[in-house]
Every structure is written in structure tokens, then in C-alpha cells.
Amino acid sequence: MFCQKCGSQNQDDAIKCVNCGETLNTQSGAGQPVINIVNTNTNTNTNVNPAVAGHPKNKWVAFFLCLFTFCGHKFYEGKIGMGILYLFTAGLFGIGWIIDLITLLTRPNPYYVRY
């Protein structure tokens, strides 16, 4: 017989649990163990590594840099190579510029950029 409080195994004719002293229920269970699952998560996410989290950027600064220049928002995000590519191709012939305008509007403020 198993104790319903602590789960330890006792003799079938026992009245009290030998481990915790709880009165055993002799009516039900027919020797079936009672399984208590206590699942408490006490973990907290404290990410302090800026290389993983990225660098915070203001959505509206990046949007207006993208709107008035073809490449300013890429330099603001720290993506120098893409900024030079946008500079020489006029925002990837205008297609990349339009896509960037739309995606900047859908980003949260602030958004995070990894280099």
C-alpha cells in the first residue's frame, strides 16, 4: 500500500505511514500508488549578453532615415555592407527600399538588431 501524502510504500495491513505518519486509506486504491506531480518553474530569463539580445534601435528614426534616404537606415542599424550596397544601387533599385519601409512600420519600438 502506498501513502497518499508522501508516496512511500507501506505494508498492506499498516494503518499509519512509516515515513510521514499519515493515516492510510485502506478503502480505495488496492495498492495503487498516488503520484503527485508538482511542476513549478522558478526560472527567470535574465539575458544580459548584448551580442545575443542585440542593440536597441528606434523604429521611427530608422523609418525616416529610410524614407528620406535610400541607405541611411542600414548605416543606423550598423549594417555597413548593406548600406554601401543600397547606396550604389539606389535601395536595390527601389524594391528593397519599399520592402524596408513596410517592414520598419511593422516592427515594435524599440526593435533589436544584431550585427
KASUL-V883636 format. One record per residue. N is the residue number from 0. RES is the residue in three letters. PSI is psi as a letter, one per 20 degrees, with the letter a starting at -180 (* if undefined). OMEGA is omega in whole degrees, -180 to 180 (999 if undefined). Layout:
n={N:N}
res={RES:RES}
psi={PSI:PSI}
omega={OMEGA:OMEGA}
This chain:
n={0:1:2:3:4:5:6:7:8:9:10:11:12:13:14:15:16:17:18:19:20:21:22:23:24:25:26:27:28:29:30:31:32:33:34:35:36:37:38:39:40:41:42:43:44:45:46:47:48:49:50:51:52:53:54:55:56:57:58:59:60:61:62:63:64:65:66:67:68:69:70:71:72:73:74:75:76:77:78:79:80:81:82:83:84:85:86:87:88:89:90:91:92:93:94:95:96:97:98:99:100:101:102:103:104:105:106:107:108:109:110:111:112:113:114}
res={MET:PHE:CYS:GLN:LYS:CYS:GLY:SER:GLN:ASN:GLN:ASP:ASP:ALA:ILE:LYS:CYS:VAL:ASN:CYS:GLY:GLU:THR:LEU:ASN:THR:GLN:SER:GLY:ALA:GLY:GLN:PRO:VAL:ILE:ASN:ILE:VAL:ASN:THR:ASN:THR:ASN:THR:ASN:THR:ASN:VAL:ASN:PRO:ALA:VAL:ALA:GLY:HIS:PRO:LYS:ASN:LYS:TRP:VAL:ALA:PHE:PHE:LEU:CYS:LEU:PHE:THR:PHE:CYS:GLY:HIS:LYS:PHE:TYR:GLU:GLY:LYS:ILE:GLY:MET:GLY:ILE:LEU:TYR:LEU:PHE:THR:ALA:GLY:LEU:PHE:GLY:ILE:GLY:TRP:ILE:ILE:ASP:LEU:ILE:THR:LEU:LEU:THR:ARG:PRO:ASN:PRO:TYR:TYR:VAL:ARG:TYR}
psi={q:q:p:i:g:i:j:q:p:r:q:h:j:q:h:q:p:i:g:i:j:q:p:q:o:i:g:r:h:l:j:p:q:p:o:p:o:o:n:p:o:j:q:q:o:m:o:j:o:h:h:g:h:r:p:p:q:p:g:h:g:h:g:h:h:h:g:i:r:i:i:h:h:g:h:h:i:j:n:g:g:h:g:g:g:h:g:i:j:l:l:l:k:h:g:h:g:g:g:h:g:g:h:h:h:i:q:r:o:q:r:p:p:p:*}
omega={-179:178:180:-179:-175:176:-179:-178:179:175:-177:-178:-179:179:179:179:180:-178:-174:179:-180:176:-176:177:-178:-176:-171:172:-179:178:179:179:174:-177:177:178:177:-176:178:180:179:180:174:-180:179:-179:-179:-179:-177:178:179:-177:-178:-179:-178:177:179:-178:-174:175:180:-179:-178:172:178:-177:-175:175:177:-170:-174:-178:179:176:178:179:179:179:-172:180:177:177:178:177:177:-179:-177:-179:-179:177:-176:179:176:-178:178:179:179:179:179:176:-179:-178:177:178:-178:-180:174:178:-2:173:-173:-178:173:179:999}
